[in-house]
Amino acid sequence: MLYDIIIIGGGIVGLATGLKIKEQKPELKIAILEKENELAKHQTGNNSGVIHSGLYYKPGSLKATNCIAGYHQLIQFCDEENIPYEITGKVVVATQKEQIPILNGIYERGLQNGLNGTRHITLDELKEYEPYCAGVAAIHVPQTGIVDYKQVALAYGEKFKKLGGEIFLEHEVKRTNSLKGYTVVQTNKQHFDTKLIINCGGLYSDKVAQMNQEEELDVKIIPFRGEYYKLKKEREYLVKNLIYPVPDPNFPFLGVHFTRMMKGGVEAGPNAVLAFKREGYKRSDVNLKELSETLAWPGFQKVAAKYWKTGFGEMYRSFSKAAFTKALQELIPDIQESDLVEGGAGVRAQACDRTGGLLDDFSIKENQYAINVLNAPSPAATSSLSIGQTVSELALKRF
Ligand SMILES: Cc1cc2nc3c(=O)[nH]c(=O)nc-3n(C[C@H](O)[C@H](O)[C@H](O)COP(=O)(O)OP(=O)(O)OC[C@H]3O[C@@H](n4cnc5c(N)ncnc54)[C@H](O)[C@@H]3O)c2cc1C
């Protein structure tokens, strides 16, 4: 059977892409192939559930433009499909004087990205927003919200199917062979012939991209696990909504934050430790082949040399609940180790180039047979419909 488009990966980006293409050209024959027995099992199903406003990202970058456009599309989608979400607002809090210039820089970016209403607040106002939070300076961002991204992704999938799209679960793509204008996609179960591949493989997007191109790929996915604690029910009152620290400007992650979750409860996290397996959700998960590939990647070695101090700190906090608690006490001094119970974990797919840069922006690369989404870390869930729109425009130029 010949398909117009095969999308590899049933996470939020693959599903949004399928939906956007089907909405514009329902006559195209499209299938999404997902290796798991359910959709959205990996990054999409294990994240902080924050609807990001577009605060942090370099103006004009793909992250900034897609986050802001995706934010509005996501909210409209949730309204139309009756998916619960809440616009809670968030505070970003400097806990040391040295962080104030960075906080001011983030505020300026917010303004450049058009976030009306984002403002510096006094410490008295901070106490009104978050009574238990301490700091030396803060900003308030009214646009930020919360949602359950798994629910959103499943709704994209349902709508995609209603428009005639097909979804095949438990179909792991093993290899692709392109010849004379079309590609044979071989899964563990069957093969599919297609005119175009769209790779939304998340933690395996580099492996899938390598299948569809001859030259050696110049990026590798480095998996960073983010572990969460949960506040015990009786201490949830310590957090009203969302409390973020000032991020380390040299590190691509936002720092351990407090998040009220749409499905209930308050989470603290995620940290960022190197995962020894791409889908390694536990500290004990190791895949020697994947780990040795990471360690041998020249770009990773440079990243390790650059961030070793931050990396060891994150690793230490991963093993020591006392150290994790101490980091949280910077924002909420009343938090005690006994207030925290272990929560889940997610693994971020962070692309790293050969020369040692962790890719800061989203990355979408095309070749004759495929469109590869090679870097779609946070805020890609918020941005999903806009990324889907961007990819669908590239795809539809070919039909
Ligand atoms: C800890 C954490 C916190 C985050 N917090 C936020 C947040 O608050 N807000 C936000 O906007 N973003 C957040 N993100 C980022 C967001 O979750 C991701 O950017 C987004 O989910 C990426 O979606 P995806 O579809 O690209 O990847 P995924 O959801 O990982 O989907 C990729 C899919 O491809 C499948 N696949 C891989 N290889 C194959 C193959 N060979 N054959 C078939 N299928 C295959 C996988 O099984 C998987 O289902 C967070 C991420 C993490 C990990």
The ligand as a Gaussian input file, in Angstrom:
#p B3LYP/6-31G(d) Opt

LIG

0 1
 C       10.981000      16.301000      32.194000
 C       10.375000      17.110000      31.093000
 C        9.629000      18.265000      31.374000
 C        9.088000      19.022000      30.313000
 N        8.238000      20.062000      30.602000
 C        7.613000      20.703000      29.584000
 C        6.629000      21.696000      29.837000
 O        6.271000      21.940000      30.985000
 N        6.074000      22.351000      28.790000
 C        6.432000      22.093000      27.492000
 O        5.922000      22.738000      26.569000
 N        7.339000      21.122000      27.209000
 C        7.911000      20.413000      28.221000
 N        8.787000      19.405000      27.965000
 C        9.121000      19.119000      26.558000
 C        8.047000      18.304000      25.865000
 O        7.524000      17.296000      26.683000
 C        8.672000      17.685000      24.603000
 O        9.345000      18.703000      23.924000
 C        7.617000      17.078000      23.683000
 O        6.824000      16.169000      24.402000
 C        8.312000      16.394000      22.516000
 O        7.354000      15.661000      21.808000
 P        7.795000      14.619000      20.694000
 O        6.570000      14.147000      20.047000
 O        8.873000      15.240000      19.879000
 O        8.540000      13.449000      21.516000
 P        7.960000      12.192000      22.287000
 O        6.793000      12.530000      23.098000
 O        9.124000      11.584000      22.998000
 O        7.460000      11.240000      21.123000
 C        8.338000      10.565000      20.243000
 C        7.706000       9.231000      19.929000
 O        8.459000       8.560000      18.934000
 C        8.379000       7.161000      19.184000
 N        9.466000       6.519000      18.450000
 C       10.799000       6.694000      18.622000
 N       11.493000       5.895000      17.776000
 C       10.575000       5.214000      17.033000
 C       10.682000       4.234000      15.998000
 N       11.855000       3.793000      15.555000
 N        9.539000       3.733000      15.476000
 C        8.318000       4.157000      15.907000
 N        8.163000       5.078000      16.916000
 C        9.276000       5.603000      17.461000
 C        8.514000       7.102000      20.683000
 O        8.059000       5.868000      21.221000
 C        7.679000       8.292000      21.138000
 O        6.346000       7.956000      21.420000
 C        9.333000      18.633000      28.979000
 C       10.058000      17.462000      28.699000
 C       10.545000      16.692000      29.733000
 C       11.246000      15.403000      29.418000

